[in-house]
Amino acid sequence: MTKQSKKPFRWSHHAAAAILLAAGLAGGSAAMAETISISCGSVGREFELCKAQVDAWASKTGNEVKIVSTPNSTSERLALYQQLLAAGSPDIDVFQIDVIWPGILGTHFIDLSPYTKGAEKEHFPAIIKNNTREGMLLAMPWYTDGGVLFYRKDLLAKYNEQPPQTWEQLAATAKKIQDGERAAGNEKMQGFVFQGKAYEGLTCNGIEWLGSYGGGTIVDPDGKISINNPQAIKALETAASWMKTIAPDGVLNYSEEEGRGVFQSGNAVFMRNWPYAWPLAQSADSPVKDKVGVSALPKGGADGKHVATLGGWQLAVSKYSKHQALAADLVVYLTSKDAQKEHAIKGAYQPTIPALYQDKEVLAANPFFASLYDTFASAVARPSTATGAKYNQVSNEFWNTAYDILAGKTSAKDGVAALEAKLNRMSRGGKW
């Protein structure tokens, strides 16, 4: 197993410049007033859908758009963005940003409300509120996200099991099927894969574990540090119990794509991931095509609740862009109802427009959208609003703590006590 580095990733000036040079952008945005640039991720079908839609906008408006491909790791992507924006770089006009970043990066973005003509009223109000600071709409929602449980419905049927309602049921079912399949000859079969690497994805998984047991969200909305509580300890102890029983040691190196690779190859019973994995699992060359089911993540015991971490990505326009109006027009186009419908049908990216959850074509492509609508609509936010610009530090401390607990380097009880002390120092006693 590769040893994890627990130091926050930082981009050097050379690395940031290399990204831009590879895209043909460094120092070139001023060359043509009708050429703008956008950063797009590349998880699942994200990049190809982004390219198709920006090409359509370019064709419609007669402009040109250049795409900057960014790292899959959200931590690395944030580090790159912070460097470019801190330098006042005009080389990226439209930034694709995580739902937790308006509080971290918002001072570098323009107010989009003069350009939207009220389009934001069609979207989930909670996400629009998340993207608004001091009355300024700093980003428009591109798609939302919530963690879900993928399972092998053929294997559950083979062993006469049902989709688990609690984490305890998941552990028992995963162990039963894992052991049975290994005995039948598939020594690679794993019970459960998730995002266990020390990065933002582990924070997302952790928020779901905590919430499912009633253990809070690390820091409460009022800024109070709440991680050191019995239910949070129980949640983290439960997750640690999966290691070496139903989850491979390798899960400590898994981000979204590594876990999907194991599951889609047919070597895992259960997987925690985002809905983008659905169309990939259903693709023609997928070994698990037509063998996959999707449900809400399990509850923390009979008295717990189903919890999904709020994810998703927004589009924002840089203050340093030399083409702000044009960039804002592209954002409005990409976040429109038609564009989100295409995103949903072709990539299973969840719309932020409620009306699309009743669209027959969207539901035909993603049957689970209807049954999990309430889960998506009530997804739990990470404590980015309460902690503001310090959120990334808070998350970094939490994912390192969770990683150490999973790896057996510390107990859940000792881990959360140490984390509480660190967060108290960081926040000056909860005064963020």
C-alpha positions as CSV (number, residue, x, y, z in Angstrom):
1,M,0.0,0.0,0.0
2,T,1.3,3.4,-0.9
3,K,1.9,5.6,2.1
4,Q,-0.5,8.6,2.2
5,S,0.9,12.1,2.4
6,K,-1.1,14.1,4.9
7,K,0.3,17.5,3.8
8,P,-2.1,19.8,1.9
9,F,-1.3,19.8,-1.8
10,R,0.1,23.1,-3.1
11,W,0.7,24.1,-6.7
12,S,3.9,25.6,-7.6
13,H,4.0,28.5,-10.0
14,H,5.6,26.2,-12.6
15,A,2.8,23.6,-12.2
16,A,0.1,26.2,-12.6
17,A,1.8,27.6,-15.6
18,A,2.2,24.2,-17.2
19,I,-1.6,23.6,-16.9
20,L,-2.3,26.8,-18.8
21,L,0.4,26.3,-21.4
22,A,-0.9,22.8,-22.1
23,A,-4.3,24.4,-22.8
24,G,-2.7,27.1,-25.0
25,L,-3.9,29.8,-22.6
26,A,-1.0,31.3,-20.8
27,G,-0.9,35.0,-21.5
28,G,-3.2,34.5,-24.5
29,S,-6.7,35.5,-23.3
30,A,-6.2,39.1,-24.4
31,A,-5.3,38.1,-28.0
32,M,-8.9,37.8,-29.2
33,A,-11.8,39.6,-27.4
34,E,-14.2,36.9,-28.6
35,T,-12.2,34.0,-27.1
36,I,-13.0,33.0,-23.5
37,S,-11.8,30.1,-21.4
38,I,-13.5,27.7,-18.9
39,S,-12.2,25.2,-16.5
40,C,-13.9,21.8,-16.6
41,G,-13.5,18.6,-14.5
42,S,-13.0,15.2,-16.1
43,V,-14.7,12.7,-13.7
44,G,-17.1,10.4,-15.5
45,R,-18.5,12.1,-18.6
46,E,-18.0,15.6,-17.2
47,F,-15.4,16.8,-19.7
48,E,-17.1,15.5,-22.8
49,L,-20.4,17.0,-21.9
50,C,-18.8,20.3,-21.0
51,K,-17.0,20.4,-24.3
52,A,-20.2,19.5,-26.3
53,Q,-22.2,22.3,-24.6
54,V,-19.5,25.0,-24.8
55,D,-19.1,24.1,-28.5
56,A,-22.8,24.5,-29.0
57,W,-22.7,27.9,-27.3
58,A,-19.7,29.0,-29.4
59,S,-21.5,28.0,-32.6
60,K,-24.7,29.8,-31.5
61,T,-22.9,33.0,-30.6
62,G,-20.0,33.0,-33.0
63,N,-17.4,33.0,-30.2
64,E,-14.6,30.6,-29.3
65,V,-14.2,28.8,-26.0
66,K,-11.0,27.1,-24.8
67,I,-11.3,24.5,-22.1
68,V,-8.8,24.1,-19.3
69,S,-8.7,20.5,-17.9
70,T,-8.2,20.5,-14.2
71,P,-7.1,17.8,-11.7
72,N,-9.7,15.2,-10.6
73,S,-8.7,15.7,-7.0
74,T,-10.8,18.6,-5.5
75,S,-8.0,19.4,-3.1
76,E,-5.5,19.9,-6.0
77,R,-8.0,21.8,-8.0
78,L,-8.7,24.2,-5.2
79,A,-5.0,24.8,-4.7
80,L,-4.6,25.6,-8.4
81,Y,-7.6,28.0,-8.4
82,Q,-6.3,29.8,-5.3
83,Q,-2.9,30.4,-6.9
84,L,-4.4,31.7,-10.2
85,L,-7.0,33.9,-8.5
86,A,-4.5,35.3,-5.9
87,A,-2.3,36.3,-8.8
88,G,-5.3,38.1,-10.5
89,S,-4.8,36.0,-13.6
90,P,-7.2,36.7,-16.4
91,D,-6.4,33.4,-18.1
92,I,-9.5,31.6,-17.0
93,D,-12.8,33.4,-17.4
94,V,-15.3,30.8,-16.1
95,F,-14.4,28.6,-13.1
96,Q,-16.1,25.3,-12.3
97,I,-16.3,25.4,-8.5
98,D,-17.3,23.0,-5.8
99,V,-20.5,23.7,-3.8
100,I,-18.3,24.4,-0.7
101,W,-16.0,27.0,-2.4
102,P,-18.1,30.2,-2.6
103,G,-17.0,31.1,0.9
104,I,-13.4,30.4,0.1
105,L,-13.1,31.9,-3.3
106,G,-16.1,34.2,-3.5
107,T,-14.2,37.5,-3.3
108,H,-12.6,36.7,-6.7
109,F,-16.0,36.3,-8.5
110,I,-18.4,38.8,-10.1
111,D,-22.1,39.2,-9.1
112,L,-24.0,37.2,-11.8
113,S,-27.5,38.6,-10.9
114,P,-27.3,41.4,-13.5
115,Y,-26.9,38.8,-16.2
116,T,-29.3,36.0,-15.2
117,K,-32.7,37.7,-15.8
118,G,-34.0,35.9,-12.8
119,A,-33.1,32.4,-14.0
120,E,-31.8,31.5,-10.5
121,K,-35.4,31.4,-9.3
122,E,-35.9,28.1,-11.2
123,H,-33.2,26.3,-9.1
124,F,-33.2,24.7,-5.7
125,P,-33.4,27.8,-3.3
126,A,-30.9,26.2,-0.8
127,I,-28.2,26.0,-3.5
128,I,-28.8,29.6,-4.7
129,K,-28.5,30.7,-1.0
130,N,-25.3,28.7,-0.7
131,N,-23.9,30.6,-3.8
132,T,-25.0,34.0,-2.5
133,R,-22.8,36.2,-0.3
134,E,-23.7,39.7,0.9
135,G,-26.5,39.9,-1.7
136,M,-24.2,38.9,-4.6
137,L,-24.9,35.8,-6.7
138,L,-21.3,34.5,-7.0
139,A,-22.1,31.3,-9.0
140,M,-24.9,29.5,-10.8
141,P,-25.6,25.8,-10.1
142,W,-24.3,23.5,-12.9
143,Y,-25.4,20.3,-11.3
144,T,-26.0,19.0,-7.7
145,D,-24.9,15.8,-6.1
146,G,-25.6,13.5,-3.2
147,G,-23.9,10.4,-2.1
148,V,-25.7,7.1,-3.0
149,L,-25.2,3.4,-2.5
150,F,-24.6,1.2,-5.6
151,Y,-25.2,-2.5,-5.2
152,R,-25.0,-5.7,-7.2
153,K,-28.7,-6.6,-7.5
154,D,-27.8,-9.9,-9.1
155,L,-25.6,-11.0,-6.2
156,L,-28.2,-9.9,-3.6
157,A,-30.8,-12.0,-5.4
158,K,-28.4,-14.9,-5.5
159,Y,-27.9,-14.8,-1.8
160,N,-31.5,-14.0,-1.0
161,E,-30.7,-10.6,0.5
162,Q,-32.3,-7.1,0.2
163,P,-30.7,-3.7,-0.2
164,P,-29.5,-2.8,3.3
165,Q,-31.3,-0.2,5.4
166,T,-28.6,0.2,8.1
167,W,-24.9,0.1,8.1
168,E,-25.0,-3.0,10.3
169,Q,-27.1,-4.8,7.6
170,L,-24.7,-3.6,4.9
171,A,-21.7,-5.1,6.8
172,A,-23.4,-8.4,7.4
173,T,-24.7,-8.7,3.8
174,A,-21.3,-7.6,2.3
175,K,-19.4,-10.2,4.4
176,K,-21.8,-13.0,3.5
177,I,-21.6,-12.4,-0.3
178,Q,-17.9,-11.5,-0.3
179,D,-17.0,-14.8,1.5
180,G,-19.4,-16.8,-0.7
181,E,-18.0,-15.4,-4.0
182,R,-14.4,-15.9,-2.8
183,A,-15.2,-19.5,-2.0
184,A,-16.7,-19.8,-5.5
185,G,-13.5,-18.7,-7.1
186,N,-13.4,-14.9,-7.2
187,E,-10.7,-14.1,-4.8
188,K,-10.8,-10.4,-5.7
189,M,-14.4,-9.9,-4.5
190,Q,-14.7,-7.1,-1.9
191,G,-17.7,-6.3,0.2
192,F,-17.7,-2.5,0.2
193,V,-15.6,0.2,-1.5
194,F,-15.8,3.9,-0.8
195,Q,-13.6,7.0,-0.8
196,G,-11.1,6.4,1.9
197,K,-8.1,8.4,0.7
198,A,-7.1,11.4,2.8
199,Y,-8.8,14.2,0.7
200,E,-12.2,16.0,0.5
201,G,-13.9,12.8,-0.7
202,L,-13.3,11.2,2.7
203,T,-14.9,14.3,4.4
204,C,-18.0,13.7,2.3
205,N,-18.1,10.0,3.3
206,G,-17.5,11.0,6.9
207,I,-20.3,13.6,7.0
208,E,-22.7,10.8,5.8
209,W,-21.4,8.4,8.6
210,L,-21.8,11.1,11.2
211,G,-25.2,12.3,10.1
212,S,-26.6,8.8,9.8
213,Y,-25.9,8.2,13.5
214,G,-27.0,11.7,14.6
215,G,-23.3,12.7,15.2
216,G,-23.6,16.2,13.7
217,T,-21.5,17.9,10.9
218,I,-18.2,18.5,12.7
219,V,-19.0,22.2,13.2
220,D,-22.6,23.3,13.8
221,P,-24.3,26.0,11.7
222,D,-23.8,28.5,14.6
223,G,-20.0,27.8,14.5
224,K,-19.9,25.5,17.6
225,I,-17.5,22.7,17.3
226,S,-19.5,19.5,17.8
227,I,-17.3,16.6,16.6
228,N,-16.5,15.2,20.0
229,N,-19.8,13.4,20.8
230,P,-20.8,9.8,21.4
231,Q,-22.7,9.4,18.2
232,A,-19.8,10.7,16.1
233,I,-17.5,8.3,17.8
234,K,-19.8,5.4,17.2
235,A,-20.1,6.4,13.5
236,L,-16.3,6.4,13.0
237,E,-15.8,3.2,15.0
238,T,-18.4,1.6,12.7
239,A,-16.5,2.7,9.6
240,A,-13.2,1.5,11.0
241,S,-14.7,-1.9,11.6
242,W,-15.1,-2.4,7.8
243,M,-11.4,-2.4,7.3
244,K,-10.0,-5.9,6.8
245,T,-13.5,-7.3,7.0
246,I,-15.5,-6.0,4.0
247,A,-13.2,-3.2,2.7
248,P,-9.7,-3.8,1.2
249,D,-6.7,-2.0,2.6
250,G,-6.5,-0.4,-0.8
251,V,-9.6,1.7,0.0
252,L,-7.3,4.0,1.9
253,N,-6.0,5.1,-1.5
254,Y,-9.4,5.3,-3.2
255,S,-11.0,8.4,-4.6
256,E,-14.1,8.2,-6.7
257,E,-12.6,6.6,-9.7
258,E,-10.5,4.0,-8.0
259,G,-13.6,2.7,-6.2
260,R,-15.6,2.8,-9.3
261,G,-13.0,0.8,-11.1
262,V,-13.2,-2.0,-8.6
263,F,-17.0,-2.0,-8.6
264,Q,-17.5,-1.8,-12.3
265,S,-15.0,-4.6,-12.9
266,G,-17.3,-6.8,-10.9
267,N,-15.2,-7.1,-7.8
268,A,-17.4,-5.3,-5.2
269,V,-20.8,-6.0,-3.7
270,F,-21.5,-2.4,-2.6
271,M,-20.0,1.0,-3.5
272,R,-20.6,4.5,-2.1
273,N,-20.3,7.0,-4.9
274,W,-22.0,9.9,-6.7
275,P,-24.7,9.3,-9.4
276,Y,-22.2,10.0,-12.2
277,A,-21.1,6.3,-11.9
278,W,-24.6,5.1,-13.0
279,P,-24.3,5.6,-16.8
280,L,-20.7,4.3,-16.8
281,A,-21.8,1.1,-15.0
282,Q,-24.6,0.7,-17.6
283,S,-22.3,1.3,-20.6
284,A,-22.1,-1.4,-23.3
285,D,-18.7,-2.6,-22.3
286,S,-19.3,-2.6,-18.5
287,P,-19.0,-6.1,-16.9
288,V,-21.9,-5.1,-14.5
289,K,-24.3,-3.7,-17.1
290,D,-27.9,-4.4,-16.0
291,K,-26.7,-5.9,-12.7
292,V,-26.6,-2.7,-10.6
293,G,-29.1,-1.1,-8.3
294,V,-29.0,2.3,-6.6
295,S,-30.5,3.2,-3.2
296,A,-30.1,5.7,-0.4
297,L,-27.1,5.3,1.8
298,P,-27.8,3.2,5.0
299,K,-29.0,4.6,8.3
300,G,-26.9,4.5,11.5
301,G,-28.9,1.7,13.2
302,A,-32.7,1.5,13.5
303,D,-33.0,5.0,15.0
304,G,-30.7,6.6,12.5
305,K,-31.5,8.3,9.2
306,H,-30.4,8.1,5.6
307,V,-27.9,10.9,4.9
308,A,-26.3,12.1,1.7
309,T,-23.6,14.7,1.6
310,L,-24.5,17.7,-0.6
311,G,-22.1,17.8,-3.5
312,G,-22.3,19.4,-6.9
313,W,-20.6,22.0,-9.0
314,Q,-21.2,25.6,-9.8
315,L,-20.0,28.0,-12.5
316,A,-18.5,31.4,-11.6
317,V,-17.0,34.3,-13.5
318,S,-13.6,35.6,-12.5
319,K,-13.3,39.3,-11.5
320,Y,-10.1,39.3,-13.5
321,S,-11.8,38.2,-16.7
322,K,-11.5,40.7,-19.6
323,H,-14.8,39.4,-21.0
324,Q,-17.1,39.3,-18.1
325,A,-20.4,39.8,-19.9
326,L,-19.5,37.1,-22.5
327,A,-18.4,34.7,-19.7
328,A,-21.7,35.4,-17.8
329,D,-23.7,34.6,-20.9
330,L,-21.9,31.3,-21.2
331,V,-22.7,30.5,-17.6
332,V,-26.4,31.2,-18.0
333,Y,-26.4,29.0,-21.1
334,L,-24.6,26.1,-19.4
335,T,-26.9,26.2,-16.3
336,S,-30.1,26.5,-18.3
337,K,-32.9,23.9,-18.1
338,D,-32.1,22.5,-21.6
339,A,-28.4,22.1,-20.8
340,Q,-29.1,20.5,-17.4
341,K,-31.5,18.1,-19.0
342,E,-28.8,17.0,-21.5
343,H,-26.4,16.6,-18.6
344,A,-28.9,14.4,-16.7
345,I,-29.7,12.2,-19.6
346,K,-26.2,11.6,-20.9
347,G,-24.2,11.7,-17.7
348,A,-26.6,11.2,-14.7
349,Y,-25.7,14.6,-13.4
350,Q,-28.4,15.7,-11.0
351,P,-30.3,18.8,-12.1
352,T,-30.7,21.8,-9.7
353,I,-34.0,22.6,-11.4
354,P,-36.8,20.7,-9.6
355,A,-39.0,20.5,-12.7
356,L,-36.5,18.2,-14.4
357,Y,-37.1,15.5,-11.7
358,Q,-40.6,15.1,-13.3
359,D,-39.3,15.0,-16.9
360,K,-40.0,11.6,-18.5
361,E,-36.8,11.5,-20.6
362,V,-34.7,12.3,-17.5
363,L,-36.4,9.6,-15.5
364,A,-36.1,7.0,-18.3
365,A,-32.3,7.5,-18.3
366,N,-32.1,7.6,-14.5
367,P,-34.9,5.7,-12.8
368,F,-33.5,6.2,-9.3
369,F,-33.9,10.0,-9.6
370,A,-37.6,9.7,-8.7
371,S,-37.2,7.5,-5.7
372,L,-34.2,9.4,-4.3
373,Y,-35.5,12.9,-5.0
374,D,-36.1,13.6,-1.3
375,T,-32.6,12.3,-0.5
376,F,-31.1,14.7,-3.1
377,A,-33.3,17.6,-2.1
378,S,-32.4,17.3,1.6
379,A,-28.7,16.5,1.2
380,V,-26.6,17.6,4.2
381,A,-24.1,20.4,3.6
382,R,-20.6,20.4,4.8
383,P,-19.8,23.1,7.4
384,S,-18.4,25.5,4.8
385,T,-20.8,28.4,5.6
386,A,-20.1,28.3,9.3
387,T,-16.3,28.1,8.9
388,G,-16.0,30.4,5.9
389,A,-12.5,30.8,4.5
390,K,-11.2,28.3,7.1
391,Y,-13.3,25.5,5.7
392,N,-10.5,23.8,3.8
393,Q,-8.3,23.7,6.9
394,V,-11.2,22.2,8.9
395,S,-11.9,19.6,6.3
396,N,-8.2,18.8,6.0
397,E,-8.0,18.2,9.8
398,F,-11.1,16.0,9.7
399,W,-10.1,13.8,6.8
400,N,-6.7,13.3,8.3
401,T,-8.4,12.2,11.6
402,A,-10.8,9.9,9.8
403,Y,-8.0,8.4,7.8
404,D,-6.0,7.7,10.9
405,I,-9.0,6.0,12.5
406,L,-9.7,3.9,9.4
407,A,-6.0,2.9,9.3
408,G,-6.0,1.9,12.9
409,K,-3.4,4.6,13.9
410,T,-5.7,6.0,16.6
411,S,-9.1,5.2,18.2
412,A,-12.2,7.1,17.3
413,K,-12.5,8.4,20.8
414,D,-8.9,9.8,20.9
415,G,-9.1,11.0,17.3
416,V,-12.2,13.2,17.8
417,A,-10.9,14.6,21.1
418,A,-7.6,15.7,19.4
419,L,-9.6,17.1,16.4
420,E,-11.8,19.1,18.8
421,A,-8.7,20.7,20.4
422,K,-7.2,21.6,17.0
423,L,-10.5,23.1,15.7
424,N,-10.9,25.1,19.0
425,R,-7.4,26.6,18.5
426,M,-8.1,27.3,14.8
427,S,-11.4,29.0,15.5
428,R,-10.4,30.8,18.7
429,G,-13.0,28.9,20.6
430,G,-15.7,28.7,17.9
431,K,-15.4,32.3,16.8
432,W,-14.8,31.7,13.1
